[in-house]
Amino acid sequence: MLLPKFDFHAPETVNEACQMLSEYGLKAKLIAGGTDLMVNMKKKILAPEQIISISQIRELDHLDVSGDRILIGAGVTVADLCESKTIAGYLPALGQGANNLGTPLIRNLATIGGNIGSARPAADLPPGLMAYGAEVVLQSKAGIRTLPLDNFFLGPGFTALQPDEILTEIRILVPPAGSGAAYVNIGIRKAQDCNLVNVASYFALDSNGIIQNARVVMGCVGPKPFRAVSAEKILIGQKPDIQLFEKAGEAASADSQPIDDFRSCATYKRSMVGVLTQRTLQQAWTRIKNQE
Ligand SMILES: Cc1cc2nc3c(=O)[nH]c(=O)nc-3n(C[C@H](O)[C@H](O)[C@H](O)COP(=O)(O)OP(=O)(O)OC[C@H]3O[C@@H](n4cnc5c(N)ncnc54)[C@H](O)[C@@H]3O)c2cc1C
């Protein structure tokens, strides 16, 4: 399959890239690792006339802890996330998503910004990021704005990103002591397959061991990754235990909106939301207990 014709640009700064986006508007598309965009171009789903590569922009490659925040540049590759001690130490649920994404070849090219930008409902990184309460930084020639990742996804392939904006950074508050999170996905095969269901859960305990904050995020069971609000309500104010996690799993199942497709029926996916919610909560709790 041949690619459609396009002009290629490789700016070295975010400002330069923003200038190009404002000049070319809807004719342009950003490319990072290309593992999603190239497939869509080969399938003729997209045919941008101007391709702006951001892979030469070093400002997008950072992964740091700054004060009470973890800052991840949009150009950080999935392989970098897998190897990062910061991710393993502070954000293990994001690390689990990264380690489950594609194959080593894909992980070497694929970026966190591209995984978010592609807005696939089954993508591996958004549930973990949303469970940690991530926000995204969007830059254009006009300036910079931040948005909770919860509000970024609009539907399959659609986001709140304006045509002249670049996602430059993901910001996450350092999770407090007494908090834990986990991510679990299932697919028909172990690798090289789209997820059937994926869930990430996070909760934080107060000094009395009561859950004071909880986020449960489901993928593949709606047009975008979204929070199981009923499950979160069940968790908050309670002491963690297996019966509570079961109830939260049932509530998450009820919140999910799966559809029948060639991979599986909606009934199976709905029931797996319950199972994965329980599993992620249990893993998160184990992580909290291991801190003690
Ligand atoms: C064989 C194969 C297996 C795969 N397996 C998985 C998997 O298991 N799990 C999974 O989640 N995904 C999977 N993918 C999809 C893809 O690899 C990931 O979504 C990847 O993270 C995309 O990152 P990228 O840098 O390659 O994005 P690109 O293809 O470069 O870009 C994807 C989209 O995001 C936009 N974009 C990229 N960077 C930015 C930015 N900084 N700001 C704004 N917009 C931006 C682009 O314009 C484009 O629309 C797979 C793909 C292939 C080909």
The ligand as an ORCA input file, in Angstrom:
! r2SCAN-3c Opt
* xyz 0 1
  C       1.326     -3.279     15.294
  C       0.757     -2.233     16.223
  C       0.446     -2.587     17.529
  C      -0.085     -1.629     18.396
  N      -0.400     -2.018     19.661
  C      -0.923     -1.111     20.520
  C      -1.262     -1.509     21.856
  O      -1.083     -2.660     22.259
  N      -1.792     -0.559     22.689
  C      -2.007      0.743     22.272
  O      -2.484      1.555     23.063
  N      -1.703      1.124     21.012
  C      -1.176      0.242     20.141
  N      -0.866      0.634     18.848
  C      -1.178      2.009     18.411
  C       0.014      2.986     18.495
  O       1.232      2.305     18.443
  C       0.003      3.781     19.817
  O      -1.219      4.490     19.949
  C       1.171      4.778     19.912
  O       1.327      5.206     21.250
  C       0.999      5.985     19.009
  O       2.130      6.823     19.255
  P       2.953      7.459     18.046
  O       3.992      8.313     18.641
  O       3.413      6.401     17.115
  O       1.781      8.322     17.377
  P       1.666      8.888     15.888
  O       1.235      7.784     14.983
  O       2.857      9.664     15.514
  O       0.443      9.895     16.122
  C      -0.838      9.417     16.492
  C      -1.821     10.596     16.523
  O      -1.508     11.489     17.575
  C      -1.188     12.789     17.066
  N      -0.063     13.261     17.862
  C       1.116     12.640     18.078
  N       1.868     13.348     18.925
  C       1.156     14.451     19.255
  C       1.388     15.576     20.104
  N       2.518     15.710     20.812
  N       0.433     16.534     20.182
  C      -0.715     16.400     19.510
  N      -1.013     15.366     18.692
  C      -0.082     14.386     18.575
  C      -0.863     12.601     15.587
  O      -1.163     13.755     14.834
  C      -1.785     11.440     15.244
  O      -3.090     11.920     15.015
  C      -0.314     -0.299     17.945
  C       0.025      0.057     16.633
  C       0.565     -0.894     15.783
  C       0.915     -0.494     14.381
*
